[in-house]
Each structure stands twice: as C-alpha cells, then as structure tokens.
Amino acid sequence: MSRKTLIRSVRRFSLSLLKNPLTYVVIAFIALMAVLIDIVWRYEAGVTMEHYGDSIWNFLIAFVAGYYDICVVTPVGRFCSFIILLSGILLFSTITGKIASMFMEIQMKKDKGLKQLKNLKNHFLLCGYRDGFEKILDTVLRSNPDITPDMVVLINDTASENIEQIKNQSRFKDLQYVSGDFSEEETLNRALIKDAERVLIIADRSKNFSQMEMDSRTVLAALTMKNLNPSLYIAAELYDSKFQKHLEMAHCDEIILTSDYEYSLLATASSGMGYSNVIRELIGDDADSGILIENISPSFIGKTYGELRSSISNGSVLIGLLQNTGNFYRRRQDALREAQKNPDVKKIVDNLKKVKSLKSNDPILTPADDFIIQKHTKAIFVKGKKNDSFEAV
C-alpha cells in the first residue's frame, strides 16, 4: 500500500469516527472517569491513599472487578467510588448482554434457516415441501448410500414448526436448513449453490399454490440454479407436461412427470395383469435391488453391447444402456468439442445438429448386440432382492 493510499484511508477512518455520535459518548465517559479518579485522590490523599497510583488502582478494581480494594472513608470519595463501581457494573453487563444476544441471534437464525451456510461442498439440495416430506427424506437417504444427513440441505418456505419437528428426530438431526424461496438467487447463495453437486426439486406445497404456480416456480428455480452453477445436476418434478419443454431448455438433467406416471400406473393396473406390483418392485426404495444403474468399466467403452452382456455372470440381468449420463452441461461441451474436430465443414454442421438434439440421460432398452457403447454411458440392470450384490464390471 502506497503512502498516499495509507494517508487517505486514515483520513477516511478519522472522518467516520468524528461523524459517529458514539465517539463523543466514549470520550465523555473516559473524561468522567478521569475526573472521578482525580476527585477521589484529592479527598483521600493522606487519609487512605499514599500516592496518585492508589486512586487509579481503586478505580481499576471497582470498575472491573466490582468491589473495593481500598476502603475510602470521606463522603465525597465514597460517592465517587460508588459511581465508578456502578458504571463498571452497567458497562460490563451491557457488553455481556450484547454478546449473549449475538449468540442467541446466531442460533435462532440457524434454527430458522436464515443463516448463511459454511464449509459445505458437493452437497445435496432438496427444494420444496409437502405432506409426507419425512418419507421423501427417508427414501432419498436410503436410495443414496453416498449421502449422509449432514450433506443434505433443505430449502423451502414452510412453517418453522414443520422443520423443527423433522430435525427433532435423531436420524434427521444433522440436516442443514435454509428458509426462503428456492427460486430466488439470495436464498440459493445462502445454501452455497455454487458448491453443490445435486439438487432435487419437488412440487412445492408449502403455500397454497396452484399446480401451474408450482410448475412455474420449478422452472424458474431450475433456470436460476443452472445460471449460478452450470455443472449442477438437477432433477425436478412437474405436474403438467406442458412445462417439460421449458425444463429441457433449462438443461434440467431429469424431469419427473408425476401426474403422467400416476395415470400410466392406473392404466396398467386396469389390465388386471399385475403390472403395478411389478413396477413397485422395480422402482422400490431399496438401493440394492430392482432397477439399478451402474458404471461401466472403461475397458468396455467402444465395445459392443453383446460383449458387455456376455460378461455379466452374477445373477443381475442387463436390460439396456443409459447414454449421456452425468451433468448435461459437461456432456454438451464434450460433444461440441468432438463435433468441431472433423475437417469437413458439412460434417461439422451435421455433428452440431446432433449436439443440438442431444438428450441427457437417454435410456436405450435391449439394443442390438452390435450396438457400440459410447463414453458417458451406464448400464441398466434388474436385480432381485435375494441375489448377491452387484459389482460394477
């Protein structure tokens, strides 16, 4: 820092002190204490005090410790010493109360989800609230063994009593909570959105929203989140499929159309063939059975689906592939780089068209045996509960 800059900073600081009324209160208080010390010395000199330092010592003990080390005897000396004692008690009580209120405010903000989170990376955001929220939490934690409760951040605007009721349960006590509208940038920044890894947005019923309002807020939240953290993996729930296109434009990685799934499930159940029971087993909340999506060994990239299928010998059934997995933003950047490597301009244009139509997490069920496995592809398995645990090939 240069000398001129230092002088300018000191001048600004001095001016700010002079403009602050508290500065004059402090100066007046110090002056008053100095006058009281001098008065005590004048009246107690040669009576209870031998030199001026005794008066200063009497002030320090009375002001800081709250009792008298020197027993003053003159009326004026006693009165001044009492003023010193009372001033010290009032000042330190005020400071202690202020510190206590600061800690209480910090704790209250934390409990009510108003505090800025700290020291979180690669965490999981769960946005929205509705009846049965505890079951959603349980299912999320059971289905994701890599996620512990302290890595989960809830973001919603429900009544604080609902969150307190959840966090009072021992299995949820380490959950993090941020109160506010999850579609607003300020709320998301308090949840450290830029350091988060995944987010699940459920249709929010914390307020009396219509289905259109819930879906609109979901789309707005996804757009805001991707703007703040392009590498964030977003799964979002919609009621109306009309909003699906908007989420796709926001590069949402997974879109859950709740009402469509419900209607499809009811329709299959009406056939009387037991489809609903099969579907329930396939999509159960057991992380080790049903439909499993596992990583494929790098040695199989560029090989055929048939070769991968013939390598499975542990009881799990390979039923397909999931292409373009992971973060859509990164997959698209990878595809753009690959598309531009071809020296033929026409082929570059064709490749760029393919990039534009690139679909995130695209499932291909039972492809032909000669189907070539590309990068960023995972295997889709079906496994029963009684089978041995599947180990990724």
Beta strands, then each sheet from edge to edge (+ up, - down):
strand 1: 124-127
strand 2: 152-156
strand 3: 176-179
strand 4: 198-201
strand 5: 233-238
strand 6: 254-257
strand 7: 290-295
strand 8: 317-323
strand 9: 362-365
strand 10: 378-383
sheet 1: 3+ 2+ 1+ 4+ 5+ 6+
sheet 2: 7+ 10- 8+ 9-
end
